[in-house]
Amino acid sequence: MNVTLWVAAGLLAIVALVGGISKTFVPKEKLAEAPGGGWTEHASVGFVKTLGVLELLAAVGLILPAVLDIAPVLVPVTAVCWILLMVGAMITHLRQGDGKFIVLNLAYLALTAYVAWGRLGPEAFTG
C-alpha cells in the first residue's frame, strides 16, 4: 500500500506541477484557447495565477515533506486541500458544460482522497 500511495502522490504532484506552471506562467488569453480553458475568460489574471501558485505548492506538499522527513503530516493535509481544489474545479467545469473535465477532476479527487486516507490512517508517516 505504501508504494501505491507514493505512486498516487507522485502522479498528482505531476498534475499539480503542470497545471501550476501553466496557470502561473502562461498568459490568461492563451489558457482560454486551450481545451478546458474557457473558465479563464470569466476569471481575473490574479485569480488564475493564484490557483497556479496553489497548484505549485500542492506539487511540493504532496512529496517533499515526506521525502525530507520534515513535517510529513503536510502530505495528507495537502491532499485534503487538493480535494477542495478539485471540488471547485468540478463546479467550475460543470458551469462551463465541460463534462469530460468534470470526470477527470473526479478521478484526481478520488486519487487524492486515497492519498489523504492512506497517509492519515493505515500508512501514516510516523516520526
N, C-alpha and C positions, 0 to 999 in steps of 0.2 A: 504494500500500500504506500509506503514511503516513496518508492520510485515513481509510482503513478502520480502522487501529489507533486513531486518535483517536476515531472514532465508537464503536468497541467499548469503549474505555476509558470514554468518556462514558456509554454505556448501563449499563455495570457500576457506574460511580460512582453513577448514579441509583438503581439497585437497592440498592446498599450503603447509600446515604443513607436511602432509605425504610425499609429493614429496620433500620438502626441507630437511626433516630428512634423507630420503633415499639417495638423491644426496650428502648430506654433509657428512654422516657418513658411508654409505655402500661403500665398495671398488668398484672401477670402473669395475673391471673384473666381480664381482658378479652382478652389474647392467646390464652389457652387456648380461648376461644369462637370465635375466627376460624378459617377454613378452613386446615388445616395447622398449627394452633397447639397441637394435642394434646400435642406433645412437651414443652410447658412445664409440664404437670402434674407431671412427674417431675423437674423441674429447680428449683434454688433461685432465688430472686429475684436473688441476686448473680450467679449464672451467666448468667442471661438478660440482665441489664444489662451484664455484661462482654462478652458476644457483641455486644450493641448498640454498645458503645463501640468494639470492634474493627471493626465494620462502618462506623462513622463514620470511623475512622482509615483504613480501606481506601478510602472515598469520596474522602477528601482525598489519600491517597497515590497513587491512580491518575491524578490530574490535576495537582494543584498543583506537585509538584516539576518537572514538565516545563514548565508554564506560566511558572513563576517562574525557570526555569533554575537552580535550586538543588538540587544532588544529584539530577539526573534519573534516575540509576540506581535510585532508590527506586520508580520506576514498575514495572519488571519484578519487583523484589523484592516489592512489594506484591501484584502479580499472582500470584506463586508462593505467597504467604501466603494469598491468596484461594482458590487451588486447594485448599490444605489445609483451609480452612474449608468448602468445598463438599463435599469428601470426607466430612468429619464430618457435614455436613447430610444427605448421601445415606444414610449409615449410620443416622442418627437416624430419617429418614423410612422407611427400609426396616424398621426395628424396629417402627415405628408402622403399617406397612402402607399408607402414603400414596404409592402408585405414581406418581401424576401429579406430585407434588412431587419425586420422585427424577428424573424426566425433566427437569423444569425446572432442578433443580440441575445435572444433567449438561450441559444447554445452557449454563448460566452457566460451568461448569467448562471446557467446550470454548472458549467465547469468551475466557475468561481465559487459557487455555493459548495461544491465538493471540496475545494481547497480550504475554504473557511471552516467547514465542518471537520475535515480531517485534521487541520492544524490546531483547532480548538479542542478536539476530542481525542480520538484514538492515536493519532500520530503527532501530538503536540510536541513542540520543541521544549526540552527541559534543560535547564542550565544550572 
